[in-house]
């Protein structure tokens, strides 16, 4: 007598296990896609330096929305003839020695200089740049890659820590299908005819390995039923089923994850665009720090007023205000600011004034440097105290 094992359809437990395995493959493939995308962006940002191009991290929002803080912009060296209006230039900042300025070249200045302007700034930069100060023309924008550098310099450790934890979690998700990959790797004996490698293991009568001959076979010997049922064939069949399931899950899961990666992640790749295109002016942005004015100097005029001169090297400001505490004494758009006598200051006293930088009506900075103003005992004349 020959024992025959009858197989039914997949059980609910098998279906659930297949769904879980399929999900593991999809999540792991997506995680590997994220890692590959981030590595690709980093390569786009760093590799051009090998050929002499200069990657630069955008630190302020003066060029929004074209360039945002945290972007890395790669500038390529150009000849003087290639520096044309409309291009975004990377140059030494004449207002802040040791710093770089990345603004758009808008028109020619006096004596062969170049006048630049941030797309988000309402006014042109106060100091033109020399042609010899130009490092190159912006050519390639790689989004987000420089954000960790920006956060570290600004002391935003919470964001930096969250990013580190996120990267650690993504790397961990890359390995959640490791058991399935090991299972498939262990089954390295697939049939050369492209089958799953188990169809040839069974005999024509459904028994394993074809070890039992039929009645009337070439041996002319009647087959004898074994007296003890060997559990080994059933265990091999179960192992092969697991291997086939793992292969199917990996094939379909990888295909689905690849479609998601192609539709979601690929648009985040590095962008090379015509940088001379006109950019819409942004009205407000939150990543700007307005620097303070420095070196306040008071000088008298011949008409009873005084001038407050100062040094300022930040983005082109909307206006500058001479302040006595919270009281605005005078406002101007350039240095120096002229202050005339008025009823705002009591007579016959000396006052310490500061200078406030006003930017777009939303950002201000008040100087720590001060100057002294003296009011007259009679009249509204002012002098420097």
BAFIZA-457991 format. One record per residue (C-alpha): y, x, z; residue number from 1. Coordinates in Angstrom, 1 decimal, decimal comma, padded with zeros to 4 digits. Layout:
BEGIN
v->Y | u->X | w->Z | resi->NUM
...
//
This chain:
BEGIN
v->000,0 | u->000,0 | w->000,0 | resi->1
v->003,4 | u->001,3 | w->-000,9 | resi->2
v->006,4 | u->000,5 | w->001,3 | resi->3
v->009,5 | u->-000,6 | w->-000,6 | resi->4
v->013,0 | u->-000,5 | w->000,9 | resi->5
v->015,3 | u->-003,3 | w->-000,2 | resi->6
v->019,0 | u->-002,6 | w->-000,3 | resi->7
v->021,6 | u->-005,3 | w->000,0 | resi->8
v->025,3 | u->-005,3 | w->-000,8 | resi->9
v->027,9 | u->-003,3 | w->001,2 | resi->10
v->028,4 | u->-004,5 | w->004,8 | resi->11
v->031,9 | u->-005,4 | w->006,2 | resi->12
v->031,7 | u->-002,2 | w->008,2 | resi->13
v->031,2 | u->-000,1 | w->005,0 | resi->14
v->034,2 | u->-001,9 | w->003,3 | resi->15
v->036,4 | u->-001,3 | w->006,2 | resi->16
v->035,4 | u->002,4 | w->006,4 | resi->17
v->036,1 | u->002,7 | w->002,6 | resi->18
v->039,6 | u->001,2 | w->003,1 | resi->19
v->040,3 | u->003,6 | w->006,0 | resi->20
v->039,1 | u->006,6 | w->004,0 | resi->21
v->041,1 | u->005,5 | w->001,0 | resi->22
v->044,2 | u->005,3 | w->003,1 | resi->23
v->043,6 | u->008,7 | w->004,6 | resi->24
v->043,5 | u->010,2 | w->001,1 | resi->25
v->046,7 | u->008,4 | w->000,0 | resi->26
v->048,6 | u->009,5 | w->003,1 | resi->27
v->047,4 | u->013,1 | w->002,8 | resi->28
v->048,3 | u->013,2 | w->-000,9 | resi->29
v->051,8 | u->011,8 | w->-000,3 | resi->30
v->052,3 | u->014,3 | w->002,5 | resi->31
v->051,3 | u->017,2 | w->000,2 | resi->32
v->053,7 | u->015,8 | w->-002,4 | resi->33
v->056,6 | u->015,8 | w->000,1 | resi->34
v->055,8 | u->019,4 | w->001,0 | resi->35
v->055,5 | u->020,4 | w->-002,6 | resi->36
v->058,9 | u->018,7 | w->-003,4 | resi->37
v->060,7 | u->020,4 | w->-000,5 | resi->38
v->059,2 | u->023,8 | w->-001,5 | resi->39
v->060,3 | u->023,1 | w->-005,1 | resi->40
v->063,9 | u->022,3 | w->-004,0 | resi->41
v->064,0 | u->025,5 | w->-001,9 | resi->42
v->062,8 | u->027,5 | w->-004,9 | resi->43
v->065,5 | u->026,0 | w->-007,1 | resi->44
v->068,1 | u->027,0 | w->-004,5 | resi->45
v->066,9 | u->030,5 | w->-003,9 | resi->46
v->065,3 | u->031,7 | w->-007,1 | resi->47
v->068,6 | u->032,0 | w->-009,1 | resi->48
v->069,8 | u->034,7 | w->-006,7 | resi->49
v->067,2 | u->037,0 | w->-008,3 | resi->50
v->069,2 | u->037,0 | w->-011,6 | resi->51
v->072,5 | u->037,5 | w->-009,9 | resi->52
v->073,6 | u->033,9 | w->-009,5 | resi->53
v->075,1 | u->032,8 | w->-006,2 | resi->54
v->073,7 | u->029,9 | w->-004,1 | resi->55
v->076,2 | u->028,4 | w->-001,7 | resi->56
v->075,8 | u->025,7 | w->001,0 | resi->57
v->078,5 | u->023,0 | w->000,9 | resi->58
v->080,0 | u->022,7 | w->004,4 | resi->59
v->082,7 | u->020,1 | w->004,0 | resi->60
v->083,2 | u->016,8 | w->002,2 | resi->61
v->086,2 | u->018,0 | w->000,1 | resi->62
v->084,2 | u->017,6 | w->-003,1 | resi->63
v->082,6 | u->014,3 | w->-002,4 | resi->64
v->081,0 | u->012,3 | w->-003,9 | resi->65
v->080,0 | u->015,0 | w->-006,5 | resi->66
v->079,0 | u->017,5 | w->-003,8 | resi->67
v->078,1 | u->016,4 | w->-000,3 | resi->68
v->077,8 | u->018,6 | w->002,9 | resi->69
v->074,3 | u->020,1 | w->003,0 | resi->70
v->073,9 | u->020,5 | w->-000,8 | resi->71
v->073,3 | u->023,9 | w->-002,2 | resi->72
v->075,3 | u->024,7 | w->-005,3 | resi->73
v->074,2 | u->027,6 | w->-007,5 | resi->74
v->077,1 | u->029,3 | w->-009,3 | resi->75
v->076,6 | u->031,5 | w->-012,4 | resi->76
v->078,9 | u->034,5 | w->-013,2 | resi->77
v->081,1 | u->033,9 | w->-016,2 | resi->78
v->083,7 | u->035,8 | w->-018,2 | resi->79
v->087,4 | u->035,0 | w->-018,0 | resi->80
v->087,2 | u->033,0 | w->-021,2 | resi->81
v->084,6 | u->030,6 | w->-019,8 | resi->82
v->086,8 | u->029,6 | w->-016,9 | resi->83
v->088,3 | u->026,4 | w->-018,2 | resi->84
v->090,0 | u->023,4 | w->-016,6 | resi->85
v->087,7 | u->020,8 | w->-015,2 | resi->86
v->085,1 | u->023,3 | w->-014,1 | resi->87
v->084,1 | u->023,7 | w->-010,4 | resi->88
v->084,9 | u->027,3 | w->-009,4 | resi->89
v->083,5 | u->029,4 | w->-006,6 | resi->90
v->086,2 | u->031,8 | w->-005,5 | resi->91
v->087,5 | u->033,7 | w->-002,5 | resi->92
v->089,8 | u->031,5 | w->-000,5 | resi->93
v->093,3 | u->032,9 | w->-000,3 | resi->94
v->094,1 | u->030,8 | w->002,7 | resi->95
v->091,1 | u->031,8 | w->004,8 | resi->96
v->090,1 | u->035,5 | w->004,3 | resi->97
v->086,4 | u->036,0 | w->004,3 | resi->98
v->085,7 | u->032,4 | w->003,2 | resi->99
v->084,8 | u->030,9 | w->-000,1 | resi->100
v->086,5 | u->027,9 | w->-001,8 | resi->101
v->084,5 | u->025,6 | w->-004,2 | resi->102
v->087,0 | u->023,3 | w->-005,8 | resi->103
v->087,7 | u->022,0 | w->-009,3 | resi->104
v->090,1 | u->024,0 | w->-011,6 | resi->105
v->092,7 | u->021,4 | w->-012,5 | resi->106
v->095,6 | u->023,4 | w->-014,1 | resi->107
v->097,1 | u->026,8 | w->-014,7 | resi->108
v->099,4 | u->028,2 | w->-012,0 | resi->109
v->102,2 | u->030,7 | w->-012,1 | resi->110
v->101,5 | u->034,3 | w->-013,3 | resi->111
v->098,1 | u->033,6 | w->-014,6 | resi->112
v->096,7 | u->032,0 | w->-011,4 | resi->113
v->094,4 | u->029,0 | w->-011,2 | resi->114
v->095,3 | u->025,8 | w->-009,3 | resi->115
v->092,4 | u->024,0 | w->-007,8 | resi->116
v->091,8 | u->020,7 | w->-006,0 | resi->117
v->089,0 | u->019,1 | w->-004,1 | resi->118
v->087,8 | u->015,9 | w->-005,7 | resi->119
v->088,2 | u->014,0 | w->-002,4 | resi->120
v->091,6 | u->015,6 | w->-001,6 | resi->121
v->094,7 | u->013,7 | w->-002,5 | resi->122
v->096,7 | u->016,8 | w->-003,2 | resi->123
v->096,1 | u->020,1 | w->-005,0 | resi->124
v->095,3 | u->023,2 | w->-002,9 | resi->125
v->098,5 | u->024,7 | w->-001,5 | resi->126
v->097,7 | u->028,3 | w->-002,7 | resi->127
v->096,5 | u->029,1 | w->-006,2 | resi->128
v->093,7 | u->031,6 | w->-006,7 | resi->129
v->093,7 | u->034,7 | w->-008,8 | resi->130
v->091,3 | u->035,0 | w->-011,7 | resi->131
v->089,8 | u->038,1 | w->-010,2 | resi->132
v->088,8 | u->036,1 | w->-007,1 | resi->133
v->086,5 | u->033,8 | w->-009,1 | resi->134
v->082,8 | u->034,5 | w->-008,4 | resi->135
v->081,5 | u->032,0 | w->-010,9 | resi->136
v->081,2 | u->028,4 | w->-012,2 | resi->137
v->079,1 | u->025,8 | w->-010,4 | resi->138
v->076,0 | u->025,2 | w->-012,5 | resi->139
v->073,2 | u->023,7 | w->-010,4 | resi->140
v->073,2 | u->021,3 | w->-007,5 | resi->141
v->070,2 | u->021,2 | w->-005,2 | resi->142
v->070,6 | u->018,3 | w->-002,7 | resi->143
v->069,8 | u->018,4 | w->001,0 | resi->144
v->068,3 | u->021,9 | w->001,2 | resi->145
v->071,3 | u->023,4 | w->003,0 | resi->146
v->071,5 | u->020,6 | w->005,6 | resi->147
v->069,7 | u->022,6 | w->008,3 | resi->148
v->072,2 | u->025,4 | w->007,9 | resi->149
v->075,0 | u->023,0 | w->008,2 | resi->150
v->073,5 | u->021,3 | w->011,3 | resi->151
v->072,9 | u->024,7 | w->013,0 | resi->152
v->076,5 | u->025,9 | w->012,3 | resi->153
v->077,9 | u->022,6 | w->013,7 | resi->154
v->075,6 | u->022,7 | w->016,7 | resi->155
v->073,9 | u->019,4 | w->015,8 | resi->156
v->070,6 | u->020,4 | w->017,5 | resi->157
v->069,3 | u->016,9 | w->017,8 | resi->158
v->069,2 | u->016,6 | w->014,0 | resi->159
v->067,7 | u->020,1 | w->013,7 | resi->160
v->065,0 | u->019,2 | w->016,2 | resi->161
v->064,2 | u->015,9 | w->014,5 | resi->162
v->063,8 | u->017,7 | w->011,1 | resi->163
v->061,5 | u->020,3 | w->012,6 | resi->164
v->059,3 | u->017,5 | w->014,2 | resi->165
v->059,3 | u->015,7 | w->010,9 | resi->166
v->058,1 | u->018,7 | w->009,0 | resi->167
v->055,4 | u->019,4 | w->011,6 | resi->168
v->054,2 | u->015,7 | w->011,2 | resi->169
v->054,1 | u->016,0 | w->007,4 | resi->170
v->052,1 | u->019,2 | w->007,6 | resi->171
v->049,7 | u->017,5 | w->010,0 | resi->172
v->049,3 | u->014,5 | w->007,7 | resi->173
v->048,3 | u->016,9 | w->004,9 | resi->174
v->045,0 | u->017,6 | w->006,7 | resi->175
v->043,9 | u->014,1 | w->007,7 | resi->176
v->041,5 | u->013,9 | w->004,7 | resi->177
v->039,9 | u->017,2 | w->005,6 | resi->178
v->036,5 | u->015,7 | w->006,6 | resi->179
v->036,3 | u->013,9 | w->003,2 | resi->180
v->037,1 | u->017,1 | w->001,3 | resi->181
v->034,5 | u->019,0 | w->003,2 | resi->182
v->031,9 | u->016,3 | w->002,5 | resi->183
v->032,6 | u->016,5 | w->-001,2 | resi->184
v->032,6 | u->020,3 | w->-001,2 | resi->185
v->029,3 | u->020,3 | w->000,6 | resi->186
v->027,8 | u->018,2 | w->-002,2 | resi->187
v->028,1 | u->020,9 | w->-004,8 | resi->188
v->024,9 | u->019,9 | w->-006,7 | resi->189
v->026,2 | u->017,1 | w->-008,9 | resi->190
v->024,2 | u->016,5 | w->-012,1 | resi->191
v->025,3 | u->018,4 | w->-015,2 | resi->192
v->025,3 | u->015,1 | w->-017,1 | resi->193
v->028,4 | u->013,9 | w->-015,3 | resi->194
v->026,5 | u->011,5 | w->-013,0 | resi->195
v->026,9 | u->011,4 | w->-009,2 | resi->196
v->024,0 | u->013,7 | w->-008,8 | resi->197
v->021,6 | u->011,3 | w->-007,2 | resi->198
v->020,2 | u->009,1 | w->-010,0 | resi->199
v->017,7 | u->011,7 | w->-011,1 | resi->200
v->016,3 | u->012,0 | w->-007,6 | resi->201
v->014,6 | u->008,7 | w->-007,7 | resi->202
v->011,4 | u->007,9 | w->-009,5 | resi->203
v->011,1 | u->005,1 | w->-012,0 | resi->204
v->009,5 | u->002,9 | w->-009,4 | resi->205
v->012,5 | u->003,3 | w->-007,0 | resi->206
v->010,9 | u->005,8 | w->-004,7 | resi->207
v->012,6 | u->009,1 | w->-003,9 | resi->208
v->012,1 | u->012,3 | w->-005,8 | resi->209
v->009,3 | u->010,9 | w->-008,0 | resi->210
v->006,7 | u->012,4 | w->-005,8 | resi->211
v->004,3 | u->009,4 | w->-006,0 | resi->212
v->002,5 | u->008,9 | w->-009,3 | resi->213
v->001,7 | u->005,4 | w->-010,7 | resi->214
v->-001,8 | u->004,1 | w->-011,1 | resi->215
v->-003,3 | u->005,2 | w->-014,4 | resi->216
v->-001,0 | u->008,2 | w->-014,7 | resi->217
v->-002,2 | u->011,4 | w->-016,4 | resi->218
v->-004,0 | u->012,5 | w->-013,3 | resi->219
v->-006,3 | u->009,4 | w->-013,6 | resi->220
v->-006,2 | u->009,3 | w->-009,8 | resi->221
v->-005,4 | u->006,2 | w->-007,9 | resi->222
v->-002,3 | u->006,7 | w->-005,7 | resi->223
v->-002,9 | u->006,5 | w->-002,0 | resi->224
v->-000,4 | u->004,9 | w->000,3 | resi->225
v->000,7 | u->007,2 | w->003,1 | resi->226
v->-000,5 | u->006,2 | w->006,5 | resi->227
v->002,8 | u->007,3 | w->008,1 | resi->228
v->006,2 | u->006,3 | w->006,8 | resi->229
v->008,4 | u->009,3 | w->006,3 | resi->230
v->012,1 | u->008,5 | w->007,2 | resi->231
v->013,4 | u->011,5 | w->005,2 | resi->232
v->014,0 | u->009,7 | w->001,9 | resi->233
v->016,1 | u->007,0 | w->003,6 | resi->234
v->018,3 | u->009,6 | w->005,3 | resi->235
v->018,8 | u->011,4 | w->002,0 | resi->236
v->019,8 | u->008,1 | w->000,3 | resi->237
v->022,3 | u->007,4 | w->003,1 | resi->238
v->023,8 | u->010,9 | w->002,8 | resi->239
v->024,1 | u->010,5 | w->-001,0 | resi->240
v->025,8 | u->007,1 | w->-000,5 | resi->241
v->028,4 | u->008,7 | w->001,8 | resi->242
v->029,0 | u->011,5 | w->-000,7 | resi->243
v->029,5 | u->009,0 | w->-003,6 | resi->244
v->031,8 | u->007,0 | w->-001,4 | resi->245
v->033,9 | u->010,0 | w->-000,5 | resi->246
v->034,1 | u->011,1 | w->-004,1 | resi->247
v->035,3 | u->007,6 | w->-005,2 | resi->248
v->037,8 | u->007,4 | w->-002,4 | resi->249
v->039,3 | u->010,8 | w->-003,3 | resi->250
v->039,4 | u->010,0 | w->-007,0 | resi->251
v->041,1 | u->006,6 | w->-006,7 | resi->252
v->043,2 | u->007,6 | w->-003,7 | resi->253
v->044,6 | u->010,7 | w->-005,4 | resi->254
v->045,4 | u->008,7 | w->-008,5 | resi->255
v->047,3 | u->006,1 | w->-006,5 | resi->256
v->049,2 | u->008,7 | w->-004,5 | resi->257
v->050,1 | u->010,6 | w->-007,6 | resi->258
v->051,7 | u->007,4 | w->-009,0 | resi->259
v->053,7 | u->006,9 | w->-005,8 | resi->260
v->054,9 | u->010,5 | w->-005,8 | resi->261
v->055,9 | u->010,3 | w->-009,4 | resi->262
v->057,9 | u->007,1 | w->-008,8 | resi->263
v->059,5 | u->008,0 | w->-005,5 | resi->264
v->059,8 | u->011,8 | w->-005,0 | resi->265
v->060,5 | u->013,1 | w->-008,5 | resi->266
v->064,0 | u->011,7 | w->-008,7 | resi->267
v->064,9 | u->014,0 | w->-005,8 | resi->268
v->064,4 | u->017,2 | w->-007,8 | resi->269
v->067,3 | u->019,6 | w->-008,6 | resi->270
v->070,0 | u->018,2 | w->-010,8 | resi->271
v->071,8 | u->020,2 | w->-013,5 | resi->272
v->074,7 | u->018,1 | w->-014,9 | resi->273
v->078,0 | u->018,6 | w->-016,8 | resi->274
v->080,3 | u->019,8 | w->-014,0 | resi->275
v->083,4 | u->019,2 | w->-016,0 | resi->276
v->083,0 | u->015,5 | w->-015,8 | resi->277
v->085,8 | u->013,6 | w->-013,9 | resi->278
v->084,7 | u->012,6 | w->-010,4 | resi->279
v->085,8 | u->009,4 | w->-008,7 | resi->280
v->088,0 | u->010,2 | w->-005,6 | resi->281
v->086,4 | u->009,3 | w->-002,3 | resi->282
v->088,7 | u->007,6 | w->000,2 | resi->283
v->086,9 | u->008,7 | w->003,3 | resi->284
v->084,1 | u->010,8 | w->004,5 | resi->285
v->082,8 | u->011,8 | w->007,9 | resi->286
v->081,7 | u->015,4 | w->007,5 | resi->287
v->085,3 | u->017,0 | w->007,5 | resi->288
v->086,8 | u->019,1 | w->010,3 | resi->289
v->090,5 | u->019,7 | w->009,8 | resi->290
v->091,5 | u->023,2 | w->011,0 | resi->291
v->094,5 | u->023,7 | w->013,2 | resi->292
v->097,9 | u->025,1 | w->012,2 | resi->293
v->098,6 | u->028,5 | w->013,7 | resi->294
v->101,5 | u->030,9 | w->014,3 | resi->295
v->104,3 | u->028,4 | w->015,1 | resi->296
v->107,8 | u->029,9 | w->014,7 | resi->297
v->111,1 | u->028,2 | w->015,4 | resi->298
v->114,2 | u->029,3 | w->013,5 | resi->299
v->117,7 | u->027,7 | w->013,7 | resi->300
v->119,6 | u->026,2 | w->010,8 | resi->301
v->123,4 | u->026,2 | w->010,5 | resi->302
v->123,7 | u->022,4 | w->010,8 | resi->303
v->122,3 | u->022,0 | w->014,3 | resi->304
v->118,7 | u->021,5 | w->013,2 | resi->305
v->115,7 | u->023,9 | w->013,5 | resi->306
v->112,8 | u->024,7 | w->011,3 | resi->307
v->109,2 | u->024,9 | w->012,6 | resi->308
v->107,2 | u->027,3 | w->010,4 | resi->309
v->103,5 | u->027,6 | w->010,7 | resi->310
v->100,3 | u->028,9 | w->009,0 | resi->311
v->097,7 | u->026,5 | w->007,7 | resi->312
v->094,6 | u->027,4 | w->005,7 | resi->313
v->092,6 | u->024,1 | w->005,6 | resi->314
v->092,2 | u->021,5 | w->002,9 | resi->315
v->095,5 | u->020,1 | w->001,4 | resi->316
v->096,9 | u->018,0 | w->004,2 | resi->317
v->098,7 | u->014,7 | w->003,8 | resi->318
v->101,5 | u->015,7 | w->006,1 | resi->319
v->102,5 | u->017,9 | w->009,1 | resi->320
v->104,1 | u->016,5 | w->012,3 | resi->321
v->106,1 | u->018,4 | w->015,0 | resi->322
v->105,0 | u->016,9 | w->018,3 | resi->323
v->106,4 | u->016,7 | w->021,8 | resi->324
v->103,3 | u->015,6 | w->023,6 | resi->325
v->102,4 | u->012,4 | w->021,8 | resi->326
v->105,9 | u->011,8 | w->020,4 | resi->327
v->106,5 | u->012,7 | w->016,7 | resi->328
v->109,8 | u->014,6 | w->016,4 | resi->329
v->109,6 | u->015,2 | w->012,6 | resi->330
v->107,2 | u->015,1 | w->009,7 | resi->331
v->107,0 | u->017,1 | w->006,5 | resi->332
v->104,6 | u->017,8 | w->003,7 | resi->333
v->105,1 | u->021,6 | w->003,6 | resi->334
v->106,0 | u->024,5 | w->005,9 | resi->335
v->108,5 | u->024,7 | w->007,5 | resi->336
v->109,1 | u->021,2 | w->009,0 | resi->337
v->112,8 | u->020,5 | w->009,7 | resi->338
v->113,6 | u->018,9 | w->013,1 | resi->339
v->117,0 | u->017,3 | w->013,7 | resi->340
v->118,5 | u->016,2 | w->017,0 | resi->341
v->117,9 | u->012,6 | w->018,0 | resi->342
v->117,5 | u->010,4 | w->021,0 | resi->343
v->113,8 | u->011,3 | w->021,3 | resi->344
v->114,7 | u->014,3 | w->023,4 | resi->345
v->116,9 | u->014,2 | w->026,5 | resi->346
v->119,9 | u->016,6 | w->026,4 | resi->347
v->120,1 | u->020,1 | w->027,9 | resi->348
v->116,4 | u->020,8 | w->028,2 | resi->349
v->113,8 | u->023,1 | w->026,6 | resi->350
v->110,7 | u->021,6 | w->025,1 | resi->351
v->107,3 | u->023,0 | w->024,1 | resi->352
v->106,2 | u->021,5 | w->020,8 | resi->353
v->103,0 | u->021,6 | w->018,8 | resi->354
v->102,1 | u->020,9 | w->015,2 | resi->355
v->099,7 | u->018,1 | w->014,1 | resi->356
v->097,9 | u->018,2 | w->010,8 | resi->357
v->097,4 | u->014,8 | w->009,2 | resi->358
v->094,7 | u->014,3 | w->006,7 | resi->359
v->094,2 | u->011,0 | w->004,7 | resi->360
v->095,4 | u->009,1 | w->007,8 | resi->361
v->092,0 | u->009,3 | w->009,4 | resi->362
v->091,7 | u->013,0 | w->010,5 | resi->363
v->094,1 | u->015,0 | w->012,6 | resi->364
v->094,2 | u->018,3 | w->014,4 | resi->365
v->096,8 | u->019,4 | w->016,9 | resi->366
v->097,6 | u->023,1 | w->017,2 | resi->367
v->097,0 | u->025,1 | w->020,4 | resi->368
v->099,9 | u->027,4 | w->019,2 | resi->369
v->103,3 | u->026,2 | w->020,4 | resi->370
v->107,0 | u->026,8 | w->019,8 | resi->371
v->110,1 | u->026,2 | w->022,0 | resi->372
v->113,1 | u->023,9 | w->021,2 | resi->373
v->116,3 | u->023,7 | w->023,2 | resi->374
v->118,6 | u->020,6 | w->023,1 | resi->375
v->122,3 | u->020,9 | w->023,6 | resi->376
v->124,2 | u->019,7 | w->026,7 | resi->377
v->126,5 | u->017,6 | w->024,5 | resi->378
v->125,7 | u->016,3 | w->021,1 | resi->379
v->122,5 | u->016,4 | w->019,1 | resi->380
v->122,4 | u->020,0 | w->018,1 | resi->381
v->119,1 | u->021,9 | w->018,5 | resi->382
v->118,3 | u->025,6 | w->019,0 | resi->383
v->115,2 | u->027,7 | w->019,5 | resi->384
v->114,5 | u->028,2 | w->023,2 | resi->385
//
